Amino acid sequence: MKRVLNPNENKRLAALQKLKIADSNPDEVLDLITRLTQQIFDIPICIITLVDQHRQWFKSKTNTATQYTARDIAFCDHTIRSSSVMVVNDATKDPRFSENPLVTADEGMRFYAGAPLITRDGFAVGSLCLADKQPRDFSVQEVEMLSDLAAIVIDIIESRSSVSFVDIVTRLPNRQRLMEDIAQLIKTPDNTSYLLILIDTLDTLYAYDIGRSIGIPKVENILKDVGAFLRSELNENDKVYSLMLGRFALIKRLDEQQEIFNQLEIAAAKIQRSITSDIPINVRLHAGYTVFSSTSSCAETTLRQGMSSLHEAISNNQLVMPYQQESDVIQLRAFNLLNDLMATVASCEDFHLLYQPKIRLADKKFQGVEALIRWRHPTLGVISPSEFIPLAEKTPLITPLTNWVITQAVMQIAEWQKRGAQIQVSINLTANNLVEQDLVQRIHTALILHQVSPSMLEIECLETQTLVNNPHAVASLDALRQMGISIALDDFGSGYSNLNYLQKIPADTLKLDQSLIQGISNDSKSKVIVKSMIEMAHALSYQVVAEGVEDNDTLMCLEELRCDSVQGFYFSRPLHHDQILEWSKPYI
């Protein structure tokens, strides 16, 4: 059936861009068609052309080395203005082309016949054309044949484009199609508001573990089933997009909000039992959404806002959550901090260490300090380590940052030794630090270089629950302890604690988390818990340090419970290195 031509040039150019074929690699199928067409018409030159804003580009061609020509001299520029085949029997006798450089050149073109390549939406994006250096006649049957061949060419081009917009696993429209559709709706000049809804169904890390263990096809089968389930649970006309592993999307009008939320609630209740699999996998549903319209900035921003809302829904274990600018601001701050952190780690000029004293309760003597990193941002001021350390841990930045802390702490121990003070310094290391293969050697090298005894350094281990499941981390701790470095398990008693790790992790000290300490002076249950922990630690030959001691009542209670050492604001806030010796004088 003959396609109706849409004359809108801007939309025609957009349709060409959407096909993503201009300047693409050669296509064997299209090359075959040009060769067959050349043979059918017994003509030297056959070309599949694409006409953009300023040129015509040759996607496939025979017997010409030219790759493109300027649009203003292109015969095909005339072809795309009509839905019919254009035939020029002798260009020297056609006033439109007789002075055209393609005609007046030596052995210039005489015959031309071109059939427009018209998309399903009615846009002529190029042509299938024939050319000869000799004038020719062209019959009605030949016109029909060239038109039919052009229809085959554009069907192939559009089919290839459609495939690039389909997820190969779920056979659903993919992220690229989603972005195109959002962009098209934003360009539509009306007042309609839409919802972009993103849906998460799988724990991606667990899915990757399954794929690694028993094969990707098992995971792909689950993804297919989830995609089919969502399509069956939503309205028949809803287009479900496959965004990434286990994540899907759909677009709805804002006035359909309550209906789709009700459908998602029903789907969430059914999804686990509806997805059958011979492998144990938790399939659940979380959704985040954002509103967009013709006043929205772009598709990328809309998708980013949708992702932000989805992450909030997952983090808060909610079925559906809207985009909230406050959360987006936090995420944007984290992203900017990470970029700034990258530059700061390169020089380390804006980092410094503070030192919080520890006091031995038996004799109220100064026992050592904990080194605490601080970052003074040039525009944001002091950034808490609780904010930037988790960012660094997700990147390779954590290694040079840890190296800097190790070096600075060891150098400071050496400096105090030169001034006659033997002060043990504790530094914090994460599970990620401890699995670095050369960590032990780096610490050993720093101690040797600055002539510091290993006994003057203590490692405080964070994430003990993670450590116990990592033999490489445990091996690093064992090597450090054999070297003579003390090992402390930090934040003991916070969150979920498996006492089994006390048998597996080589350590000397348990640091009771301040969440346990606060309130023990007036809460009998808290006091019983802390008392039991201290007694158990002593029975296992651990020293016990209590963090977060802020008042005398808490201190007296810890003394009564026979805690070994304390640190906290009651004695001192973290101090600059040149304040430590003066501060410690009353406790020596």
N, C-alpha and C positions, 0 to 999 in steps of 0.2 A: 504494500500500500504506500502511495506517495505521501511523504511527510510534508506538513505545512511549515513554511519557512518563517522564522521569527526574525524581523529585521533589526532588533535592538542590538547595536554593536557592543555596548558594554557587557550585556549579558552573554553575547556570543563569545567575547574574549574570556569571560568568567567560565563559560562552558568548556572552552579549550583548555584553560588552566586546570579545571577540575579533572580532566582526563589524564593529566600528568604524563603526556606522551611527547611533548615538544622536547627536542634535544636529548631524547632517550636513545638507548642502545639499539642496534639493528634487530629486527624481528624476522625470524626465519619464515613464519607463515605469511607475513605481508610481503616479504621478498619473493616468495613463491608465487603469490598472486600477481605481482607486477611482471614477473617473467612469463607467466601464463597469459596475462593480458597482452603483453607485447607479441607473443606468438599467435594468439587468436586474431589480432588485428594486423599482423605482419607489418609492424611499424618499429622504427629504431628506438624510440624513447617512450617509456611509460613511467610515470611518477605518481607516488602518493604524497600530496603536499598538505601542509598545515599552515594556515595563514594567521599570524598573530598581528600585533599592533603595527609593526614597522617592517615586517619581512614575511616571506613565505619560506618555510623550511621543508626539506625533502626527507620524509620518513623512510621511504623506500624508492629506488630508482634503477633504471637500466640505461646503459650507454651514455652516461653523463657524469663528469667528475664534480660538477657543481653541487654544493650542499644546500645553498639557499640563495635567494635573490631578494632585492628590495621589493617591498610590497607595491610601491607606486609604479613599478614596471611589470608586475606580475599579471599574466593573463588570468590566473586563478582568482585574483581579486575581483574580477568581473564575474567569474563562475559562481562564487559564493553569494552573490547578490540575487541569485535566482534559484528556484528549486528544480530547474530543467537543465539538461545537458547543453552546454554552450559549444558551438562548432564554428571554427574559423577556417574556411577552406583554403584561403590564400591571404595571409596577413598583410602582404604588400598592397592589397586592394581593399583592405578594411580601414577606414579613416581612424578607427580607435587605436590601431596598432601599427599603421604603416611607418610611423616615425619612432617606434619603440626600439630602444637599443638592442633588444633581443632579436629584432627583425632586421635592423640596418647593419648589424655586425656581419663580418665575413662569414659566409655559410650560415646566415641567420635563419631563424625559424620561419616557416611558411604555414604549415598546417598545425592546428591545435583543436583538440576536443577535450572538454573537461566536464565531469559529472560531480556535482557537489556532494560532500560527505555531510549529511544532515543527521544530527543526533535525534534521539527519541523526543527531546524537548523542542526540536525545531530549529536548532542552530547549525548553520553551515560552517564547520570548523576548518575545512580544506577541500581537497578534490582528488579524484582519481583521473589523471589526465594523460593524453597522448600527444606526442609532438613529432614533427618531421621537417626536414629541411626542404621538402618538395611539397607543392600544393597537392591536395587530395580531395576526393569526394567522400562523403560519409552518408551511408544510407539510413533510413528510418530503423531498420532492424539492428544496425550497428549502434545507433543511439540508444535503443532499448537495452541492448546487451551491455553497453558501457554503464548505463544507469543501474542495471542489476548487479554488476560487479562492484560498483561503488557502494551499493547497499550492503553487500557482503563485507566489504572493507570496514565500514563504520560499525557494523554489528560486532565484528571481531575486536575493534578498538574499544568499543563500549563494554564488551564482555570482559576484556582484559582489565579495564578500569574497575569494573564491578568486583572482580576477584580480589583486587588490591584493597577493597573496602570490606572484605569479609574475613572474619577470624577462622583460621583453617581448622581449629579443633571443634568449636561449638557451632560453626556455620552461621553465626550471628553477625550483624554489622559490627565492625571493629571500631577502635578508638579513632582512627582517621575519619571514618564515616561520621562518627559522633561529632567531631570537631567541625566537619563541613556542615552538618545539619544545624549545629548551634550558630555557626557564623551566618548561615543563610537566614535563620530566624531573626538574628540581631539586625541584619540588613533590611528586613521587611519593615517598611514604614507604617506600622499600625500601633495601636495601643495595647496589644495583647501581651500579657505577662505569662511566663512559662516557669515550670519547675524543672530543674535538672536534679534528678535523684540518682545517687550512687549507692550501690548495694554490695555489701561484703558478705561472703558466704563461707569462706574457708580460712583457716589458720595457714597462711602461706608458707611459713617456715616448716610447719609440720608436713604440709603437702610436698615441699621440696625434699624433706627427709624420706618420705614414702617413695617419691620418684627415684631417689638415690638408692634406696634399699631394694625395691621390688620392680622398679621400672616406671618410666613416664606414662606408658599407655594406661596403667591403672588410674593414675591421676586424671588423665585426659578423659577417660570414661566417666569419671565423677563430674568433671566440668560439663560434659555433654548433657548428663542427666540433670544437673542444676539448671543449665540454660533452658532445657526443655520444660523443667518444672516451673520456672518463672514465667515462661510464655503461656503455660496452661493456666496459671493462677491469675494472670492479669487479663485485661481486656483483649479481645481478639485482634484489634487494630493497633495495639501498643507495640512499638518497635523496641525490643530489648537489645541493647548493645553489649558486646563482650569487651570490657575495658582492659583487663589484665587478669592474671591468674586468680580465679575465684571472685573477681569483681565485675559487676555488671552496672548498666546505666539505663535510664529511660527518661524521656522528655514528656511532660504533661502540661496542659494548660493550668494556670493557677486556680481557676474555678473548679478544677477536678481534684483539688488537694485532698479533701476529706475522703472521697471515694478511693483514691489510690492508697491513702494511709490505712484505710480499713482493709483493703486487699493485702497490703504488706503485713498487717497484724495477723490475718488468717494464714498467710503463707509462712510466717515465722513459726506459727504453732504446728505446722504440718511438715516443714522441710526436712527435719531429721528423719522422721519415719518414712518419708516419701522417697528419699534417696537411698536405694539399696546397694550395698557393696560388700564384697567379701573381705574387705580390709577395714579395720576400726578407724573411723575418721569422724570428727565432730563437724557436722554441717549446721551452721546457724545463720541468722540473718540480722544484720545491722544496716541501717540506711541513714545517709545524710543528704540534705538538699539545700539548694540555693535558688533564689528567684532571679530571672533575667528577662530582659525585653529589648526593644530597639534602642533603648537608652544605655544599655550595658556597653562596656568598653570593648571587649573582644571575647572570643571563645576560650582563649587560654586562661584569662582571668576567671571566667565562669567555671571552668573545670577545676581550677585551683581552689576556688571557694567551695565547690562541691566536695573536693578531697578533704579540705579542712573540716567541714561538717561531718564527713564520714569518720574521720579519725577521732573526733570528739564523741561520736556515738559509740565507737568501739572502746575508747578509753573509759567512758562512763557506763559501759554495758547497757546502753539504751537501744531500743528498737529504732527510733527515728529521732534525729536532732537536726535543727536548722543551722545554717551558716551564721556564725556569730563573729562580728568584726573583732571583738576583744581577743578571741582565740587566734584569729588570723594575725593580729598585731603581735601576739606572743610568738607565733611561729615565724613571722617575718623578722622579729628581733633575734630569734635564735639563728636564723639563716645569716643575718648580717653579722652577728657575733662570731659565727663560725668563719666567715670570710675574714673578719678583722683578726681573729685568733690565728689564722694561717700566716698573716703578715707579722703578727707579734711573736709567734714561735720562732720565726726566722732570725730575729734579733734578740728576743727575750728582754728587751730594754724596759718594757712596762710591767714585768713580773718582779715580785719580791717575796721573800719568806718572812713570816712572823713566827714567833716561838712562844707556845703556851707552857708555862712551868708545870711540873708534876711534883707533888709533895708526898713523902713517905710518912704514913700516919704514926708508926711506932715511935718515931723520935722527932717528927715535924721537920725533917731535913729535906733539902732540895735534892730531887732524884734525877732530874733531867727535863727535857722539853720535847714537845711535839711540834714539828715543822709544819706550818700551814701556808700554802701558796695563796698569794693575792695578785689580782690583776687590776692595775689602775688604767682604765680605758681613757684615751685622750679626750673623748667627748662625753662619755657616759659615766665617768667616775669609776669608783671601785666596783668591780664585778665579783659577785660571790662565787667561790669555787663550786658550790652546789649547782650553779647555773652553767659554768663553762666546762667543767671537767666531764660531765656526761656528754657534752657536744664533742669534746676532743676524743672521748673513748670510741665514738662511732667512726673515727677517721684514723689515718696513720699519724695524725698530729700527736697522739698520746705518747708515742715513743720519744720524740725529741723533747717533749714537755717533761716527761719522767726523767730523761737524762739530765735536764737542767736542774730539776729538784735534787737528784742524787748528788750532782756535782756541787751545787751550792751548799747543801747540808754538810757534805764531807769537808768542803773548804772552810765552813764556819767552825766545825769541830776543831780543825787544825789551827784556826786563828785563835780560838779560845785556849787551846793547849799552849800556844806561844805566850799567852798571858797568864799561864799557870793554873788554868781551870780545866778540870776534866768533866765535861758535860756530855752525857749521852743524848743523842738526837733521834727521835722517831720520825720516820717518813711513811706516808700512806702509799700502798701499791694495790692496784686492782687485779682481778683475775686475768684481764687482758695483758697487763704488764708481766705477770708471772709466767705466761706461756711464751713470751718472747725468748727465742733460743739463746741469745747472747746476754740476757739480763744478768745472770750470775757473774759472768766475766766482766761486764761493764762495771758492776759494783766493786768487784775485786780490784779492777784496774784503778778506779777512783781512790780506793783506800790506800793502795800501794803508792800511787802518784803523790798523795798528800801526806803520807806517813801517818795514817790514822789506824788505830787498832780496830778490828772488826767488832770488838765488844762495845765500842762507843756508838755503834749504830744499831737501831732497832727498826724492824719492818712491821708496820701495822697492816694487816690484811683486811681488805674490804671484801664483801660478797663471799663470805665463807661457804654459803650453801652452793655457790657455783664452783668454788675451789675443790670441794671434796669429790666432785664428779670429773675432775680434770687431772689425770695422772701427771701431765707435764707440769702443771702448776705446783702440785704437791712435791714433785721431784725438785723443782727450783727452790722451794722452801726448805726442803731437807738439805740441799747443798749449801744454802745460805746459813742454816743453823750449824752445820758441821764446820763452816768457816769461822764460827764464833759470833755470828750476828744473832741477836735476840729476835724472837718472833712473837707478835701479839695478834690476837684475833679481835678485831674491832667490832663495835656495836653489838656485842654479845647480848642476846635476849630481845633484840628488836625484831618485829615481824615474826616470820616462821623460822624456828630454829630446830634443826635436827641434831640432837645430842650425839648422834652417831659420828659426826665429823670430828668430834674431840678425840676419837680413837685413831683417826686417819691423818689429821693435819699436824705436823710437827710444830709445836708452839710452846712458849714459856709463860705467856700472860694472857688473861682474858680481860677485855675492857668492857665493863658493864655500860650499856647504852643509857644516855641521860633520861630517856623516856621511862626507864625503870626506877631511876634514882629520885626523880621529882615526886614529892609527896610521901616519901617513906616515913618522914617524921610524924605525920598525922594520919597515915592510912595503914592500918594494921595488916591488911592483906598484902599490900605492896611490900611492907617490911618483911613479912614471912617469905615472900617470893625471893627477895634479894638475899635474905639470910640463907635460904636453901641453896641458892646459886653460889654464894661465897663458900659455904661448907663443902659443896660438891667440888668446886674448883680446887680448894685446898686439899681435899681427899685425893684429887688427881694430880697433885703437885704443881698446880698453876698459881702464879701470883695474880692478884685481882686489882685492877685499877677502875675507879668509878669516875665517869665523865659527868660534867654538868653540875658540879657542886656549887651552889650559889648562895647558901646561907649557913649559919652556924648550927642550926637545928639538924640540917641534913648531915653536916660534918660529924656532929656528935653521934648521930644514929649510925653512921658508917663505922665510926670508931668502935661503937658498941658491938657491931656485927663483925668486927675484926677484918674489915677491908684493908688491903695492904697500902694502897696509894690512891690519891685523888688528884683531879685537876678540874678547874672551873673558875668562874668569875669571882667566887668568894675569895680566892687567893690572887688571881690575876687574869686580866684579859691577855690575849696574845700580844707579845711585845716585840719591838724592833731588836735586832741582834745586839746593838750597842747599849741596850737597857738591861739586858739579862744579868750581867755581872753585878751591877749595882743593886738590882732587885733581890738577888739571891743572897746578899750578905747576911741578912738576919736568919737565914735558913741553912747556913753552912756550919 
